[in-house]
Amino acid sequence: MEDKEKKKKKKGAWHIGWGWYLAVPVLTVLSMALKRGINDVSDKTTSSVNALDILKERYVKGEIDKEEFDQKLRDIKEAR
């Protein structure tokens, strides 16, 4: 009877279980991968919009003519 009481007293923060040693690193890696995946998707969307905005800006400034604008516009659409 005394052995059971001693075992119960030893339970605490350090005796929760070995599962935490596996769960915490796995959850950390998964959350980092999810964050990186979300950032990659948002970066791709932003870069394609930026390319089109830059092209329009160059055309408005007169840096490129209509023919070059149309060609580059087709290139951007094909890259998507």
VOGU-3710 file (C-alpha; in Angstrom, 3 decimals, decimal comma):
1> medkekkkkk> 0,000/0,000/0,000  2,842/2,380/0,804  4,488/1,719/-2,579  1,365/2,879/-4,413  1,222/6,066/-2,346  4,901/6,803/-3,067  4,339/6,306/-6,810  1,366/8,664/-6,752  3,407/11,339/-5,017  6,138/11,158/-7,677
11> kgawhigwgw> 3,735/12,164/-10,421  4,214/15,758/-11,481  5,421/17,925/-14,325  8,386/15,656/-15,064  6,349/12,457/-15,004  3,540/13,383/-17,388  4,778/11,011/-20,062  7,316/10,544/-22,815  4,811/11,533/-25,475  5,556/15,226/-24,937
21> ylavpvltvl> 9,155/14,708/-26,041  7,819/13,572/-29,401  4,699/15,737/-29,704  6,305/19,138/-29,089  9,018/18,885/-31,801  6,567/17,395/-34,316  4,031/20,165/-33,721  6,773/22,786/-33,957  7,982/21,469/-37,324  4,433/21,233/-38,673
31> smalkrgind> 3,601/24,783/-37,641  6,806/26,084/-39,257  6,022/24,194/-42,482  2,479/25,546/-42,539  3,712/29,096/-42,020  6,299/28,708/-44,803  3,660/27,297/-47,161  1,310/30,198/-46,526  4,123/32,689/-47,118  5,113/30,988/-50,392
41> vsdkttssvn> 1,581/31,177/-51,744  1,186/34,835/-50,812  4,596/35,672/-52,327  3,640/34,094/-55,659  0,404/36,070/-55,819  2,152/39,317/-54,965  4,963/38,830/-57,485  2,597/38,235/-60,420  0,577/41,324/-59,536  3,755/43,333/-59,131
51> aldilkeryv> 5,042/42,279/-62,551  1,849/43,463/-64,194  1,860/46,725/-62,234  5,477/47,387/-63,190  4,715/46,689/-66,842  1,764/49,089/-66,812  3,853/51,733/-65,076  6,640/51,451/-67,665  4,089/51,794/-70,468  2,484/54,857/-68,896
61> kgeidkeefd> 5,893/56,488/-68,412  6,709/55,885/-72,070  9,647/53,571/-71,396  8,140/50,908/-73,688  5,871/51,164/-76,717  2,522/49,444/-77,344  4,056/46,529/-79,237  6,568/45,761/-76,488  3,844/46,164/-73,840  1,596/43,649/-75,610
71> qklrdikear> 4,441/41,141/-75,993  5,444/41,384/-72,344  1,802/41,150/-71,269  1,462/37,880/-73,209  4,660/36,604/-71,584  3,346/37,376/-68,106  0,033/35,633/-68,801  1,821/32,555/-70,173  4,041/32,369/-67,085  1,002/32,052/-64,817
//
